[in-house]
Amino acid sequence: MPAETHASHDPLGPTEVHAIIRAHLGEILEIDEARITLEATFAEDLEADSLALIELVEALEEELGERSVGFSVDDEDLGDLKTVRDAVEYVVIRLGGSAA
């Protein structure tokens, strides 16, 4: 069994996940990270199209796959993620943490 499949990592909390999302989304959208608040909507506030969201998912899967083997975002769940908060809570829960 490869070592990374049983490596121990504490789940990331909402603050850490938000920082990761802000960094990637800021780079993808070429905007100031300060605009990427928890309340910001992807479509209206950040003007993120579906391609930008796919790029975000790919970046998250690459980065977080190292922490949680097999981390992925289900394609059918993407439509439910309207705000940055939705994405943060989704990722935290998928990593085994608590979104509260």
PAZAPA-4460 file (N, C-alpha, C; in steps of 0.05 Angstrom, whole numbers, plus 32768, in hexadecimal, padded with zeros to 4 digits):
% residues 100
    n_x    n_y    n_z   ca_x   ca_y   ca_z    c_x    c_y    c_z   seq   type   mol
   8011   7FE8   8000   8000   8000   8000   8012   8019   8000     1      M     A
   800D   802B   7FED   801E   8043   7FEC   801B   8054   8006     2      P     A
   8030   8061   800E   8030   8070   8027   801B   8086   8027     3      A     A
   8016   8093   8010   8003   80A9   8010   7FE6   80A1   8015     4      E     A
   7FE0   8088   8012   7FC4   807F   8016   7FBD   807D   8034     5      T     A
   7FD2   807C   8045   7FCB   807A   8061   7FDA   8090   8071     6      H     A
   7FE2   80A5   8064   7FEF   80BB   8071   7FD9   80C9   8082     7      A     A
   7FE1   80D4   8099   7FCE   80E1   80AA   7FD0   80FF   80A7     8      S     A
   7FB9   810B   80A1   7FB7   8128   809F   7F9E   8130   80AE     9      H     A
   7F9F   8146   80BC   7F88   8152   80C8   7F77   815E   80B2    10      D     A
   7F5C   815B   80B4   7F4C   8168   809F   7F4F   8186   80A0    11      P     A
   7F4E   8192   8088   7F50   81AF   8086   7F35   81BB   808F    12      L     A
   7F37   81D2   809C   7F1F   81E0   80A5   7F17   81F4   8090    13      G     A
   7F00   8201   8095   7EF5   8214   8082   7F09   822B   807C    14      P     A
   7F17   8235   808F   7F2A   824B   808B   7F40   8244   8077    15      T     A
   7F4B   822C   807B   7F61   8223   8069   7F56   821D   804D    16      E     A
   7F3F   8211   804B   7F33   820B   8031   7F2C   8225   8022    17      V     A
   7F21   8238   8031   7F1B   8252   8024   7F34   825F   8019    18      H     A
   7F4A   825E   8028   7F63   8269   801F   7F6D   825B   8005    19      A     A
   7F6A   8241   8004   7F73   8232   7FEC   7F61   823A   7FD4    20      I     A
   7F47   823B   7FD9   7F35   8242   7FC3   7F3A   825F   7FBA    21      I     A
   7F3E   8271   7FCD   7F44   828D   7FC5   7F5D   828F   7FB4    22      R     A
   7F72   8281   7FBC   7F8B   8282   7FAD   7F87   8278   7F90    23      A     A
   7F7B   8261   7F8E   7F77   8255   7F73   7F64   8266   7F62    24      H     A
   7F4E   826E   7F6E   7F3A   827D   7F5F   7F44   8298   7F57    25      L     A
   7F53   82A5   7F69   7F5F   82BF   7F63   7F72   82BD   7F4A    26      G     A
   7F81   82A7   7F4A   7F94   82A3   7F33   7F84   829D   7F19    27      E     A
   7F70   828B   7F1B   7F61   8283   7F04   7F52   829B   7EF8    28      I     A
   7F45   82AB   7F09   7F35   82C1   7F00   7F44   82DB   7EFD    29      L     A
   7F5E   82DA   7F06   7F6F   82F2   7F05   7F61   830A   7F13    30      E     A
   7F58   8305   7F2B   7F4C   8319   7F3B   7F59   831B   7F57    31      I     A
   7F54   8330   7F65   7F5E   8334   7F80   7F50   831F   7F92    32      D     A
   7F60   8311   7FA2   7F55   82FC   7FB4   7F41   8308   7FC8    33      E     A
   7F44   8322   7FCE   7F32   832F   7FE1   7F15   832E   7FD8    34      A     A
   7F10   832C   7FBD   7EF5   832A   7FB3   7EE9   830E   7FB8    35      R     A
   7EF9   82FB   7FBF   7EEF   82DF   7FC1   7EE7   82DA   7FDE    36      I     A
   7ED1   82E6   7FE6   7EC6   82E2   8001   7EB4   82C9   8002    37      T     A
   7EAE   82C0   801A   7E9D   82A9   801C   7E81   82AE   8010    38      L     A
   7E78   82C6   8011   7E5D   82CD   8007   7E5D   82D1   7FE8    39      E     A
   7E74   82D4   7FDC   7E75   82D9   7FBF   7E6A   82C2   7FAF    40      A     A
   7E59   82C9   7F9B   7E4F   82B5   7F89   7E62   82B2   7F72    41      T     A
   7E65   829A   7F68   7E78   8295   7F52   7E6F   82A5   7F39    42      F     A
   7E56   82A2   7F31   7E4D   82AD   7F18   7E4A   82CC   7F19    43      A     A
   7E3B   82D6   7F2C   7E35   82F2   7F2D   7E4C   8303   7F38    44      E     A
   7E55   82FD   7F50   7E69   830D   7F5D   7E85   830B   7F51    45      D     A
   7E8D   82F2   7F4A   7EA8   82ED   7F41   7EAA   82EA   7F23    46      L     A
   7E93   82E8   7F16   7E92   82E5   7EF8   7EA2   82CC   7EEF    47      E     A
   7E9F   82B6   7EFF   7EAD   829E   7EF8   7E9B   828D   7EE6    48      A     A
   7EA4   8286   7ECF   7E95   8275   7EBD   7E9A   8257   7EC3    49      D     A
   7E8D   8245   7EB5   7E90   8229   7EBB   7EAD   821F   7EB6    50      S     A
   7EBB   822B   7EA3   7ED6   8223   7E9E   7EE8   822A   7EB6    51      L     A
   7EE3   8242   7EC2   7EF3   824A   7ED9   7EEE   8237   7EF1    52      A     A
   7ED5   822F   7EF4   7ECE   821C   7F0A   7EDB   8201   7F05    53      L     A
   7EDC   81F8   7EED   7EE9   81DF   7EE7   7F07   81E1   7EED    54      I     A
   7F13   81F8   7EE6   7F2F   81FC   7EED   7F34   81FC   7F0B    55      E     A
   7F21   8208   7F19   7F23   8208   7F37   7F21   81EC   7F42    56      L     A
   7F0E   81DC   7F38   7F0B   81C0   7F41   7F25   81B1   7F3B    57      V     A
   7F30   81B4   7F24   7F49   81A5   7F1D   7F60   81AD   7F30    58      E     A
   7F62   81C7   7F36   7F77   81D0   7F48   7F73   81C5   7F64    59      A     A
   7F5A   81C5   7F6D   7F54   81BA   7F88   7F59   819D   7F89    60      L     A
   7F51   818E   7F74   7F56   8171   7F74   7F74   816B   7F74    61      E     A
   7F83   817B   7F66   7FA0   8176   7F66   7FAD   817C   7F81    62      E     A
   7FA6   8193   7F8C   7FB2   819B   7FA6   7FA8   818A   7FBD    63      E     A
   7F8E   8186   7FBE   7F82   8178   7FD5   7F84   815A   7FD2    64      L     A
   7F8A   8150   7FBA   7F8E   8133   7FB6   7FA6   8129   7FC5    65      G     A
   7FB9   813B   7FCA   7FD0   8134   7FDA   7FC9   8130   7FF7    66      E     A
   7FB5   813F   8001   7FAD   813D   801D   7F99   8127   8021    67      R     A
   7F87   8123   800F   7F72   810F   8011   7F72   80FF   7FF7    68      S     A
   7F7D   80E7   7FF9   7F80   80D6   7FE1   7F65   80D3   7FD3    69      V     A
   7F64   80D9   7FBA   7F4C   80D5   7FAB   7F38   80EC   7FAD    70      G     A
   7F40   8103   7FB9   7F2E   811A   7FBB   7F25   8122   7FA0    71      F     A
   7F0B   8126   7F9D   7F00   812F   7F83   7EE6   813D   7F88    72      S     A
   7EDE   814D   7F75   7EC5   815B   7F75   7EB3   814E   7F61    73      V     A
   7E9C   8144   7F69   7E8A   8137   7F56   7E7E   814B   7F43    74      D     A
   7E7E   8144   7F29   7E74   8157   7F15   7E57   815F   7F1A    75      D     A
   7E47   814C   7F24   7E2B   8153   7F29   7E27   8166   7F41    76      E     A
   7E3C   8169   7F51   7E3A   817B   7F68   7E41   8198   7F61    77      D     A
   7E4E   819C   7F4A   7E57   81B7   7F42   7E40   81CB   7F41    78      L     A
   7E2A   81C2   7F36   7E13   81D4   7F33   7E08   81DF   7F4E    79      G     A
   7E0D   81D0   7F64   7E04   81D8   7F7E   7E16   81ED   7F8B    80      D     A
   7E2E   81F1   7F81   7E41   8203   7F8D   7E3E   821E   7F80    81      L     A
   7E2E   822F   7F8E   7E28   824A   7F83   7E3A   8260   7F8F    82      K     A
   7E42   825C   7FA8   7E53   8270   7FB6   7E6D   8264   7FBE    83      T     A
   7E80   8275   7FC6   7E99   826C   7FD0   7E95   825B   7FE9    84      V     A
   7E82   8264   7FFA   7E7C   8255   8013   7E72   8238   800C    85      R     A
   7E62   8236   7FF7   7E59   821B   7FEF   7E71   8209   7FE8    86      D     A
   7E84   8214   7FDA   7E9B   8205   7FD1   7EAD   81FE   7FEA    87      A     A
   7EB0   8211   7FFC   7EC1   820C   8014   7EB4   81F6   8024    88      V     A
   7E9A   81F8   8029   7E8D   81E3   8039   7E8E   81C8   802C    89      E     A
   7E8A   81C7   8012   7E8B   81AE   8003   7EA7   81A1   8005    90      Y     A
   7EBC   81B1   8001   7ED7   81A6   8003   7EDD   819C   801F    91      V     A
   7ED6   81AC   8033   7EDC   81A4   804F   7ECF   8189   8055    92      V     A
   7EB6   8187   804E   7EA7   816E   8053   7EB4   8156   8043    93      I     A
   7EBB   815B   802A   7EC8   8146   801A   7EE3   813D   8026    94      R     A
   7EF0   814F   8034   7F0A   8149   8040   7F06   813C   805C    95      L     A
   7EED   8139   8064   7EE8   812C   807E   7EE7   813E   8095    96      G     A
   7EE4   8158   8090   7EE2   816B   80A6   7EC5   8173   80AB    97      G     A
   7EC2   8188   80BB   7EA8   8192   80C1   7EA5   81AE   80B6    98      S     A
   7E90   81B3   80A7   7E8C   81CE   809B   7E82   81E2   80AF    99      A     A
   7E7A   81DA   80C6   7E6F   81ED   80DA   7E84   81FD   80E7   100      A     A
***
